[in-house]
Amino acid sequence: MDYKIITDTSCDLSKEMARDLNITYVPFYISISGVEYTDDDELDVNAFIQEMVKAPEPIRTACASSFEYTKALNDCEENNIFVVT
């Protein structure tokens, strides 16, 4: 492909769709009761949901940093790069 799409993990596509559309994700961050979670392929979603249900205080989220977007951009070999946030 001659293009790359970079987006954050709020873009909810299947792995197959992301692969077929040449999408790279930068992760969101979630904080539950002081524990930081990275929204990536290693996140244990079932355990994460259980922690959300038990959380006595509001859950906090943070968007990907400009550093992570810059790294994703620098890792691209394609000439046409689109960033969707």
C-alpha positions in Angstrom: 0.0 0.0 0.0 1.2 3.5 -0.6 -0.6 4.9 2.4 -0.6 4.5 6.2 -3.3 5.5 8.6 -2.4 6.3 12.2 -5.1 6.6 14.8 -5.6 6.1 18.5 -7.1 3.0 20.1 -10.5 4.6 20.4 -10.9 3.5 16.7 -12.6 0.2 17.2 -11.7 -2.0 14.3 -11.0 -5.7 14.1 -7.3 -6.7 13.8 -8.2 -7.9 10.3 -9.7 -4.6 9.2 -6.7 -2.7 10.7 -4.3 -4.9 8.8 -6.3 -4.6 5.5 -6.5 -0.8 5.8 -2.9 -0.5 6.9 -3.7 1.2 10.2 -1.2 1.7 13.0 -2.6 2.5 16.5 -1.2 4.6 19.3 -2.6 3.7 22.7 -5.0 5.4 25.0 -4.1 5.2 28.7 -6.6 4.3 31.4 -6.1 4.8 35.2 -8.2 2.7 37.6 -7.7 3.3 41.3 -4.1 4.5 40.7 -3.2 1.6 38.4 -2.2 2.6 34.8 -3.3 0.5 31.9 -2.2 0.8 28.3 -4.9 0.2 25.7 -2.9 -2.1 23.4 -2.8 -5.8 22.3 -1.5 -6.9 25.7 -4.4 -5.5 27.7 -6.3 -8.3 29.4 -9.8 -6.9 28.6 -11.7 -9.3 31.0 -9.5 -8.5 34.0 -9.6 -4.8 33.0 -13.4 -4.8 33.0 -13.5 -6.5 36.4 -11.3 -3.7 37.8 -13.5 -1.1 36.3 -16.6 -2.6 38.0 -14.8 -2.7 41.4 -13.4 0.8 41.1 -14.6 3.0 44.0 -13.6 6.3 42.2 -13.9 7.7 38.7 -11.9 6.1 36.0 -9.5 8.4 34.2 -8.3 8.3 30.6 -5.6 10.0 28.7 -5.0 10.3 24.9 -1.8 9.2 23.3 1.0 11.7 23.7 2.6 13.7 20.8 5.7 11.6 21.3 3.8 8.4 20.5 2.3 10.0 17.4 5.8 11.2 16.3 7.2 7.7 16.8 4.5 6.2 14.8 5.0 8.7 12.0 8.8 8.2 12.0 8.3 4.4 11.8 6.2 4.8 8.5 7.8 4.0 5.2 4.7 5.1 3.2 4.7 8.5 1.4 1.0 9.2 2.2 0.3 9.2 5.9 -3.0 10.2 7.4 -3.5 10.8 11.2 -7.0 10.4 12.5 -7.7 11.5 16.1 
